[in-house]
Amino acid sequence: VVGNHEVNSDKRTVEFPRIVIELYLGDVSPSSTYQFYILEIWVYHRVSSSHALSLYDRVYEALHHEHMSFDEINTKGYCMEMNRPTEGYDEMVRSYWARGRWTARAAEAT
């Protein structure tokens, strides 16, 4: 699991299967500590698109509507899937992918 896609020159060294959680858009309410993010979760697999979708389903089971809370961080929240994944094939890395869009909402815990 990584936080962004590799640059084109690094794509030959990418290991698979791969999960990329990428920030798409974010906003913080000016009068509070409430935060809203849109994330894209990309899953890559070399074998087939069905393998990529199967791995994506495992990510879904782990994250959808899960409460996020860490003792070391004062912010609490949850995330949920907005759109079911689309799928395709990436010629540069020669792998199949599935991509879903998610929202994450968080507020500073008191």
N, C-alpha and C positions, 0 to 999 in steps of 0.2 A: 504494500500500500504506500503510495507516494502522493505528494501534494500538488504536483503539476506535471505537464507533459514535458518530455525531453526535447531539446533542440534537434533539428534535422540531422546534424552531424553525429549525434550520439545514438541515433535510433538503431544502429546495427548491434549495439551492446546491451540493448534492453532485454531483461529477463521476463519470461512468461510462465504462467499467467500473471497478469498485472492489474491492479486496481488503482485508479487515479481519482482522488477527491479534489475537485478544483473549484475555487471560489468564482462564481459567475457575476454576482452582484451583491452589494451589501448596503445597509442603511442603519443609522442610529438615530433614534428620536431625539431631537434637540433638547427637549425638556425633561428627559428621563434617561435611564440607563438601559432601556429596552432596545434590543437589537434584532434586526431581521436580515437574514442572508438567503441568497439563492445559490445552491451548489449544483454542480454537475458531477455525477459519478459515472466514470468510464470504466468498463471492464474489458480487458483484452485477453484473448485466448487463441493459440495457434491452431488448434484442431478443427473447430467448427463454430458457427454462430450459435448452435444449440449449447455448446460447452460454455460460451461466453454468457448466454442468457441464464444458464444453470448457476454459474458463479454469481451473476448479478442477483438472482433470487436469494442466494445465501447472504449477500450484502443487505438486501431488503429485510430479510428476517432478523438480522442483527441490529438494524438501525431504525426501521419504521416505527414511529411513535415511542421510541425509547427515551426515557428520562436521562438527561445528561447531568451528572453531578460529580464534582471532584472536591475532595477536602481542601486541596491546596488552592483552588480557584473559587472566587466568590460569585461567579456567574453560573446560573443554572438554566437549563432549557431542555428542548426536545427538537427532533427533526422528523420530517415526514415527506414521503414521495409526492411530488406534484404531477408528474407525467410518467407513464410506463415507458420502458426503454424503447428506443429505436435501435436498429442494428445495421451493421455494414462491414466492409472489409477495408483495411488500411494497407495499401500497396507498399508504402515506405517501410513498414515493419513486418509485412506479410503476416498479418493476424486479423482475426475477426474481432469486432467490438460490439458492445451494447452500452448505450448511454441513457441515463435517466436524469431528470431534473428534480431537485429536492429543495425544500425550505428548511431553514433552521431558525428557531426563535429562542431568544435568550434574554434574561433580565438579571440584574445584580441582586443577589439574595441578601436579605437583611437579617 
